[in-house]
Amino acid sequence: MYTRGHGEQRLIVGVYVDDLIITRDNMEVLERFKREMSKTFKMSDLGVLSYYLGIEVQQSTIGITICQGAYAKKLLNTTRLVDNNPTRTPMEAWLQLRKVSTMLTVDATNYCSIVESLHYRVNTRPDLAYSVGYVSRFMEAPREEHLVTIKCILRYVAGTRG
């Protein structure tokens, strides 16, 4: 994140690898910045932001809405849980998982991949933060009961895709 200028001349630039998001109060400041950058770098202006790093962006006069509906659908397809029965909560309130368990171990690579995908989903779904943080504790040696909990979180995502 970079800033340039002050007050109405302020420009804020978010950078991820070779993608930029630019916001401003003054359109002339934005146009000047784009001209300066294009003298040094090959650039293309994609217009008003609508999609960035898997996040869908909708802008209107009353505000900005972000969601990851397509990302959620892809995650559910990948885990083959797209058509499972949705749940109303991501995790039971009384649930107490343990690191040491007699249950069978599960594929740690697959478990970690799903947890990391859910972590990214938390960017637009803070209601998932506690449950995803909770299942993250078991990434070192996940067991069947931990995977069952992840499936419950995914079923919640399926029922609340926004």
N, C-alpha and C positions, 0 to 999 in steps of 0.2 A: 504494500500500500504506500503510495507516494502522494504528497500534496504539493501544490505549487500556487503561490499567490495568497492573498488575504481578502477577507470580506467577499464582495461580489465578484472579485477577480480570482477567487479560489477555484482550483481544479483538483479533483481527487481521482487518482488512477490506481486501479487494482490490477495487479499483474500475476498471471499464472503461466509459466513457461513462455509461450509466444502469443498469449491471448491477453488483451487489455479490456478492462471495463472503465469507462471514463464518465464522470459525472461533474456537473458544474451548475452554477446559478446563471452564468452569462454565456449565451450562445456564441458570441464573438470570441470569447476566450477559448472555447472548445475548438472552433474552426481554426484559430491561429495555432493552437497546439498541434492539431492534426496536420496542418501545412508544414510546421517545423519538423515533425516526426517523419513525414513522408519524404523529406529531403534526404534523410539518412537511411531510412528503412523502407522496405517494400511493405506496403500496408493496404488492407482493404477494409472499408467501412461497411459493416453489416447492418447499420441502422440501429433502431431502437432495440434494446436487449430483450430477447424473448426466450433464450435458452443458453445456459452456461454451465459447463462441468456437470451435466446430468440434472441440473436444476431448471425447471420451467419457470419463467418469469412473466407475470401479467401485470401491465401497468395501466392505470386509469387516473382520472382526475381526483379520485378519493384515496388513492394509495397504490401500493405495490404488493402483490401476492406472489409467494414462491411455493412451489411444490415439486415433488419428485414422482409423479404418477407413473411415468414411463419406466423410471428406475425401479420402482416398486414392482411393477408388472414383470420386468426382466428378472428381478431377484426371485419372485414367486415361480416363474417359469423354470429358472435354473434349478431351484430346489424342489420342483415338481409339487408345489403346494398351492398352485393357483386356484384349483377348484375344491380345496378342502373346506370343511365347515369353519366359517369365521367365528372368532370369539369376541366378547365384549371388552375384555381386558387383556393386556399383554402378558400378565403373569398373575398367579394367585397371590393374594396378600400374605397368606400364611406360609408360603413356600420357603423352605430352608434346605438349600443344597449344601453338600459337603465336598471338599476336595478329595478326601479319602472315602472310598466307596467300594462295595463288593460287586457293584454292577460292572458290566463289560465296558472296556474302553471302546471309543469310537475313533474314526479317522480324524486325527488332530488337524491335518491340513484342511480338510473340508470344513470342520467345525470353525477353525480360525477364519477361513474365507467368508463364511456366512456371518460371523460376528463382525468382521471388518466391514462388510457390506451394510449391516445394520447400523454400525457406527456412523457411516456416511449418511444414512437415512435420517439419523438424529438431527442433522443440519436443518431439516424442515419439519421434523416431527419431534419436538422436545418431550412429548408424552411417552416416547420410547426410551428416554435417557436412563431412567433408573433400571429398567429391566435389562437393557443392553449392557449397561455397566455391570450389573449383577452377573450375567452369564459370561462376561469378559474375565471374571476371576478364575475361570476354569479352563483357560486356553492351553495351559501347559500339559494337562492330562485329562482331557474331557471324557466323561462317562456317558452311558446311555441316558441317564436321568437329566444330564445337562443338555443333551441333544433334544430330548422331549420338550424341555423348557424353551429352547430356541424355536422348535416347531410351533409351540403355542404363540410365541411372539410373532412368528410369520403368519399364523392364522389371524391374529389381530390386525396385522398389516393388510392382509387380504380383505378384511371387512371394513377397513378405514383407509383406503388407498390415497386419499388426497395429498 
